[in-house]
């Protein structure tokens, strides 16, 4: 598959491989910590994907020994201290908009985590749809350790749904780490693979996703989110009924059903 470099960003690279964006955080000397520039660029990138009908899947990964160490505190501390309350709120909303956009965009996000994923880095993995990691991976919600609430950038919503309320409470209240073994046992990651095999494992997952009809793939991500938020099974099924009624009238469904029926 052809790879096209298409990266107007400074803090990460975007490689276009067919219908897939491979987004690679690229501040290895800072453990890929999120500075003001990266926050703005990630917000721009994921915000633009919400209405992007050409990109089918996004792979999120990083260079160096760590996935993402969270906010770049060396840069942020002085900046935040200079802001008044209204400006701090605007900054916080800009940061959190990244994770809202990740959940809103129709593309499944496959996150490949190596090494540390702390604070905002852990949130990037959490806001993704499918996660693979290396045996050395350690993830935590570090916010409580710097005098903030442990609940930040969607953590209070996403983490209990991903690992259960007790484990989420432990992690948010203490900042404790989730290692690869426990992450796999909890179902937070789908696979733990050696670092040298992480890209290949991610590519294999992407290939499986691309077997689906494009609209069916996007609506499945949406349907999972609606189902998680639904107050009961009837609400979830009502959305599923609408999705299936829509998809069963498309040309993609007719072609795939015909191919399925003609299989030997």
PyMOL commands that set and color helices and strands:
alter all, ss='L'
color gray80, all
select helices_A, chain A and resi 28-30+36-49+73-82+85-104+120-126+142-146+155-163+165-174+180-185+195-210+214-229+233-247+251-261
alter helices_A, ss='H'
color red, helices_A
select strands_A, chain A and resi 3-5+12-17+20-25+57-62+108-113+116-118+130-133+138-140+178-179+191-192
alter strands_A, ss='S'
color yellow, strands_A
deselect
rebuild
show_as cartoon
